[in-house]
């Protein structure tokens, strides 16, 4: 099979979805099929691009931007021109490639219609990757919202969803009888590095959003923890400037007087990110209980688990269902006091913490191996490709 992945994020250096799509492609190729990335539009701000090549190979996977550079213009009109050209050019590339399967991330409705129209003439299956629930920032959605989502979703021949909750949402809430495969978070064992020296650091990787990842709660918990453990640093990867919570984050750090102990790393290369994660005393995530977090499955948990380092997390969504407190993860209540107490417990019980971290690594290897799940995906693709729905 020839499989094209349409990605609405930077590549090869990107974010969580970039890494997930990369492991799809890597697994597809290792299982004897062809995979290629097409990035329809530039996604990075001018002067902040982590990618400077519009075509090439990354870990033997070919990729190509539809526009002539990787950076997104700061001018509205020029961005619209880039988008129109990129989307149209993507269609031309698809026609030339004649794929068997297209896997797409999130794009505008009209772009989906355009790709679906092309599929009538060159006969490929269009599959939508779904890692988040629709209208994810709302705690409930109306019947009209569900109807709108159903109309869009009917353009696709199948779905890849990240957990059973999203599969259930597709079938029961939206009442869609469209094939669906559950592919959980994915890990690549080849990146495991166990030789790094552990340092007095607590590491958080993710969005700088309180509603999604509990960043303000983490900062408060760290400030309580730091009273007894002043030598520890809190590393926050990525850049918070674009977050709507940015001002609150900076104000809180100043208010808590932890400015010298909180390190904003900025965006890191994959190698730099691994070094920070694999050398951490503790990895932390604090997702609040809400509709968005019930339906998602944080990909950062996969990166955390394969490091073999202890993880502290709230017991929300799939993470709370699959992992076990005191066995392969540490769970905490979603409040700063409980979180800081658990942080203190972990760093003062290093032998136990190390054992639980290694158990988490073993669990990830057993359940989230990308090659195994790529084999499942390929069988799924073969099945939908042989049927008419």
C-alpha positions as CSV (number, residue, x, y, z in Angstrom):
1,X,0.0,0.0,0.0
2,X,1.0,3.6,-0.6
3,X,-0.1,5.8,2.4
4,X,0.0,9.6,2.5
5,X,-0.2,11.4,5.8
6,X,-1.6,14.9,5.7
7,X,-0.3,16.8,8.7
8,X,-1.4,20.2,9.9
9,X,1.7,20.6,12.1
10,X,5.4,21.2,11.5
11,X,7.5,18.3,10.4
12,X,9.9,16.7,11.2
13,X,10.3,18.8,14.3
14,X,6.9,19.5,15.8
15,X,4.5,18.8,18.6
16,X,2.6,15.8,20.1
17,X,0.6,15.0,16.9
18,X,3.7,15.3,14.8
19,X,5.4,12.6,16.9
20,X,2.3,10.4,16.7
21,X,2.0,10.7,12.9
22,X,5.7,10.1,12.6
23,X,5.4,6.8,14.4
24,X,2.5,5.8,12.2
25,X,4.7,6.4,9.2
26,X,7.7,4.7,10.7
27,X,5.7,1.6,11.6
28,X,4.0,1.5,8.2
29,X,7.4,1.5,6.5
30,X,8.9,-1.1,8.9
31,X,5.9,-3.4,8.0
32,X,6.8,-3.2,4.3
33,X,4.5,-0.5,2.9
34,X,5.1,3.0,1.6
35,X,4.5,6.2,3.6
36,X,5.0,9.8,2.9
37,X,4.2,13.1,4.6
38,X,2.6,16.1,2.8
39,X,2.3,19.3,4.9
40,X,-0.3,21.4,3.0
41,X,0.4,24.8,4.7
42,X,3.2,26.4,6.7
43,X,2.6,26.2,10.5
44,X,5.5,28.1,12.2
45,X,5.9,31.7,13.0
46,X,8.4,33.7,11.1
47,X,11.8,33.5,12.8
48,X,10.7,30.7,15.1
49,X,10.7,27.8,12.7
50,X,12.3,24.5,13.9
51,X,12.4,23.3,10.4
52,X,14.2,24.8,7.4
53,X,13.8,22.2,4.6
54,X,10.5,21.9,2.7
55,X,11.3,18.4,1.5
56,X,13.6,15.6,2.4
57,X,13.8,12.4,4.5
58,X,13.6,12.0,8.2
59,X,14.4,8.5,9.6
60,X,13.8,7.2,6.0
61,X,10.4,8.8,5.8
62,X,9.9,11.2,2.8
63,X,8.2,14.5,3.5
64,X,7.2,17.5,1.4
65,X,5.6,20.9,2.1
66,X,3.1,22.1,-0.4
67,X,4.3,25.7,0.0
68,X,7.8,26.8,-0.7
69,X,8.8,27.4,3.0
70,X,8.0,26.2,6.5
71,X,7.1,29.6,8.0
72,X,3.7,31.2,8.2
73,X,3.5,34.8,7.2
74,X,2.6,37.4,9.7
75,X,0.2,39.1,7.2
76,X,-3.4,37.9,7.0
77,X,-3.8,38.3,3.2
78,X,-0.5,36.5,2.5
79,X,-1.5,33.6,4.8
80,X,-4.8,33.2,2.8
81,X,-2.8,33.0,-0.4
82,X,-0.4,30.5,1.1
83,X,-3.4,28.4,2.4
84,X,-5.2,28.4,-1.0
85,X,-2.1,27.6,-2.9
86,X,-1.0,24.9,-0.4
87,X,-4.4,23.2,-0.4
88,X,-4.7,23.2,-4.1
89,X,-1.1,22.0,-4.6
90,X,-1.7,19.2,-2.1
91,X,-4.5,17.9,-4.3
92,X,-2.2,17.9,-7.3
93,X,0.5,16.0,-5.3
94,X,-2.1,13.4,-4.3
95,X,-3.2,12.9,-7.9
96,X,0.4,12.4,-8.9
97,X,1.1,10.0,-6.0
98,X,-2.1,7.9,-6.4
99,X,-2.2,6.7,-2.8
100,X,-4.1,3.7,-1.4
101,X,-4.8,5.4,1.9
102,X,-4.7,9.0,3.1
103,X,-4.5,9.7,6.9
104,X,-5.4,13.3,7.7
105,X,-5.2,15.4,10.8
106,X,-7.5,18.4,11.4
107,X,-8.1,20.7,8.5
108,X,-11.0,23.0,7.3
109,X,-14.2,21.4,6.1
110,X,-13.8,22.6,2.5
111,X,-10.3,21.1,2.3
112,X,-11.8,17.7,3.3
113,X,-14.5,18.1,0.6
114,X,-11.7,18.8,-1.9
115,X,-9.7,15.7,-1.0
116,X,-12.9,13.6,-0.9
117,X,-13.7,14.8,-4.4
118,X,-10.3,13.7,-5.6
119,X,-10.9,10.3,-4.1
120,X,-13.8,9.7,-6.5
121,X,-11.4,9.9,-9.4
122,X,-8.3,8.1,-8.1
123,X,-10.0,5.8,-5.6
124,X,-8.3,6.0,-2.2
125,X,-9.7,5.7,1.3
126,X,-9.7,8.9,3.5
127,X,-9.1,8.2,7.1
128,X,-9.4,10.8,9.9
129,X,-7.1,10.8,12.9
130,X,-9.0,11.7,16.0
131,X,-7.2,12.4,19.3
132,X,-9.6,14.9,20.8
133,X,-13.4,15.0,21.2
134,X,-15.3,17.5,19.1
135,X,-16.1,20.9,20.8
136,X,-13.5,19.9,23.4
137,X,-13.6,23.1,25.4
138,X,-17.4,22.7,26.1
139,X,-18.6,20.5,28.9
140,X,-21.6,19.5,26.8
141,X,-22.7,19.8,23.2
142,X,-26.1,20.3,21.7
143,X,-28.0,18.1,19.2
144,X,-27.2,20.7,16.5
145,X,-23.5,20.5,17.3
146,X,-23.7,16.7,17.0
147,X,-25.5,17.0,13.7
148,X,-22.7,19.3,12.4
149,X,-20.0,17.0,13.5
150,X,-21.8,14.0,11.9
151,X,-22.1,15.8,8.6
152,X,-18.3,16.4,8.5
153,X,-17.4,12.9,9.7
154,X,-19.5,11.3,7.0
155,X,-16.8,12.5,4.5
156,X,-14.4,9.9,5.9
157,X,-14.1,6.2,5.2
158,X,-12.7,5.3,8.6
159,X,-11.3,6.8,11.8
160,X,-8.2,6.3,14.0
161,X,-9.1,7.2,17.5
162,X,-6.8,7.3,20.6
163,X,-9.1,5.5,23.1
164,X,-12.4,3.6,23.5
165,X,-14.2,6.7,24.9
166,X,-13.8,8.4,21.5
167,X,-14.9,5.3,19.7
168,X,-18.0,5.2,21.9
169,X,-18.6,8.9,21.1
170,X,-18.5,8.2,17.4
171,X,-20.9,5.2,17.5
172,X,-23.3,6.2,20.3
173,X,-23.3,10.0,20.6
174,X,-22.9,10.7,16.9
175,X,-24.5,7.5,15.7
176,X,-22.0,7.0,12.9
177,X,-21.6,3.5,11.5
178,X,-18.1,4.2,10.1
179,X,-15.2,1.8,10.7
180,X,-13.0,2.8,13.6
181,X,-9.7,1.5,15.0
182,X,-8.4,2.4,18.5
183,X,-4.7,3.1,18.4
184,X,-3.4,4.2,21.9
185,X,-0.4,6.4,22.6
186,X,2.7,5.1,20.9
187,X,6.2,4.6,22.0
188,X,9.5,3.9,20.3
189,X,11.8,1.7,22.4
190,X,14.8,2.6,20.3
191,X,15.1,6.0,21.9
192,X,15.5,4.6,25.5
193,X,18.5,6.1,27.2
194,X,19.4,4.8,30.7
195,X,22.9,6.2,31.1
196,X,22.0,9.8,32.0
197,X,22.7,11.1,35.5
198,X,19.6,11.9,37.5
199,X,19.5,15.5,38.6
200,X,17.3,17.3,41.1
201,X,14.6,18.3,38.6
202,X,10.9,18.0,38.2
203,X,9.9,18.1,34.5
204,X,6.6,19.1,32.9
205,X,6.1,18.8,29.1
206,X,2.8,19.9,27.6
207,X,0.6,22.9,27.0
208,X,0.7,25.9,29.2
209,X,-3.0,25.7,29.9
210,X,-4.7,25.3,33.3
211,X,-7.9,23.8,31.9
212,X,-6.1,21.2,29.8
213,X,-2.9,20.3,31.8
214,X,-3.1,22.1,35.2
215,X,-0.1,24.3,34.8
216,X,-1.1,26.8,37.6
217,X,-1.8,23.9,40.0
218,X,1.7,22.4,39.2
219,X,3.3,25.8,40.0
220,X,1.5,26.1,43.3
221,X,2.4,22.5,44.3
222,X,6.0,23.1,43.4
223,X,6.2,26.2,45.5
224,X,5.0,24.2,48.6
225,X,7.4,21.4,47.7
226,X,10.3,23.8,47.4
227,X,10.0,25.0,51.0
228,X,11.5,21.6,52.1
229,X,13.5,20.9,48.9
230,X,15.0,24.3,47.9
231,X,17.6,22.7,45.5
232,X,15.1,21.3,43.1
233,X,14.3,23.0,39.8
234,X,11.0,22.8,37.8
235,X,11.6,22.5,34.1
236,X,8.8,23.5,31.7
237,X,9.4,22.6,28.1
238,X,8.1,24.6,25.2
239,X,7.2,28.3,25.1
240,X,4.3,29.7,27.1
241,X,4.0,33.1,25.3
242,X,1.1,32.0,23.0
243,X,-0.9,30.6,25.9
244,X,-4.0,32.5,27.1
245,X,-2.8,31.7,30.6
246,X,0.6,33.2,30.0
247,X,0.1,36.4,32.1
248,X,-1.4,34.3,35.0
249,X,1.6,31.9,34.8
250,X,4.2,34.8,35.0
251,X,2.2,36.6,37.7
252,X,1.9,33.4,39.8
253,X,5.6,32.6,39.5
254,X,6.4,36.1,40.8
255,X,3.8,35.9,43.6
256,X,5.1,32.5,44.8
257,X,8.7,33.8,44.6
258,X,9.9,30.8,42.6
259,X,11.3,32.7,39.6
260,X,14.8,31.4,40.2
261,X,13.6,27.8,40.4
262,X,11.4,27.6,37.3
263,X,13.2,27.0,34.0
264,X,11.4,27.7,30.7
265,X,13.4,25.6,28.2
266,X,11.8,26.9,25.1
267,X,11.2,24.5,22.2
268,X,13.7,21.7,22.2
269,X,15.0,19.2,19.7
270,X,14.0,15.6,20.2
271,X,17.5,14.8,21.6
272,X,17.4,17.8,24.1
273,X,13.9,16.9,25.2
274,X,14.8,13.2,25.8
275,X,17.8,14.3,27.9
276,X,15.6,16.5,30.2
277,X,13.0,13.8,30.6
278,X,15.4,10.9,31.1
279,X,17.5,12.7,33.7
280,X,14.5,14.0,35.7
281,X,13.9,13.0,39.3
282,X,10.2,13.2,38.7
283,X,7.8,13.8,35.7
284,X,4.5,15.5,36.3
285,X,1.2,16.0,34.7
286,X,-2.0,17.4,36.4
287,X,-4.9,17.2,34.1
288,X,-8.2,18.5,35.6
289,X,-11.3,16.4,35.4
290,X,-13.3,17.8,32.5
291,X,-14.9,16.6,29.2
292,X,-11.8,17.3,27.1
293,X,-9.6,15.3,29.4
294,X,-12.1,12.4,29.7
295,X,-11.9,11.8,26.0
296,X,-8.2,12.4,25.3
297,X,-5.1,10.3,26.1
298,X,-2.0,12.5,26.7
299,X,0.8,11.5,24.3
300,X,3.3,12.9,26.8
301,X,2.5,9.9,29.1
302,X,4.1,7.7,26.5
303,X,7.2,9.8,26.5
304,X,7.2,9.8,30.3
305,X,6.7,6.1,30.7
306,X,9.5,4.9,28.4
307,X,12.0,7.1,30.3
308,X,11.7,4.8,33.3
309,X,11.4,7.8,35.6
310,X,8.6,8.1,38.2
311,X,5.5,9.9,37.1
312,X,3.1,11.9,39.2
313,X,-0.4,12.4,37.6
314,X,-4.0,13.1,38.4
315,X,-6.2,10.1,38.0
316,X,-8.2,11.4,35.0
317,X,-9.5,9.7,31.9
318,X,-7.7,6.8,30.3
319,X,-4.6,7.3,32.3
320,X,-6.6,6.6,35.5
321,X,-8.1,3.5,33.9
322,X,-5.0,1.9,32.5
323,X,-2.3,2.7,35.1
324,X,-2.2,1.7,38.7
325,X,-1.2,3.9,41.7
326,X,1.9,2.6,43.4
327,X,2.5,0.0,40.7
328,X,3.5,1.9,37.6
329,X,2.6,5.5,38.4
330,X,1.9,7.7,41.3
331,X,-1.6,9.3,41.4
332,X,-2.5,12.5,43.2
333,X,-5.6,14.5,43.9
334,X,-5.9,17.7,41.8
335,X,-5.0,20.2,44.4
336,X,-1.6,21.8,45.2
337,X,-1.4,20.5,48.8
338,X,-2.0,16.8,47.9
339,X,0.3,17.2,44.9
340,X,3.2,18.7,46.8
341,X,2.9,16.0,49.5
342,X,3.2,13.3,46.9
343,X,6.1,15.0,45.3
344,X,7.9,15.0,48.7
345,X,7.1,11.3,49.1
346,X,8.5,10.4,45.8
347,X,11.9,12.3,46.1
348,X,12.4,10.9,49.6
349,X,11.6,7.3,48.6
350,X,14.0,7.0,45.7
351,X,14.3,3.2,45.6
352,X,10.5,2.8,45.5
353,X,10.1,5.6,43.0
354,X,12.7,4.0,40.7
355,X,11.0,0.6,40.8
356,X,7.6,2.1,39.9
357,X,9.2,4.1,37.1
358,X,10.7,0.9,35.7
359,X,7.4,-0.8,36.0
360,X,5.9,2.0,34.0
361,X,8.5,1.6,31.3
362,X,7.7,-2.2,31.1
363,X,4.0,-1.4,30.9
364,X,4.6,1.0,28.0
365,X,6.7,-1.5,26.1
366,X,4.0,-4.2,26.4
367,X,1.1,-2.0,25.5
368,X,2.2,0.9,23.3
369,X,4.8,-0.4,20.9
370,X,4.4,1.4,17.6
371,X,5.4,-1.5,15.4
372,X,2.7,-3.7,16.9
373,X,0.0,-1.1,16.5
374,X,1.1,-0.3,13.0
375,X,0.6,-4.0,12.1
376,X,-3.0,-3.6,13.4
377,X,-3.5,-0.4,11.4
378,X,-2.3,-2.1,8.2
379,X,-4.7,-5.0,8.6
380,X,-7.5,-2.4,9.3
381,X,-6.5,-0.5,6.1
382,X,-6.6,-3.7,4.1
383,X,-10.0,-4.5,5.4
384,X,-11.6,-1.2,4.6
385,X,-9.9,-1.0,1.3
386,X,-11.5,-4.3,0.2
387,X,-15.0,-3.2,1.2
388,X,-17.6,-0.8,-0.1
389,X,-19.4,1.2,2.7
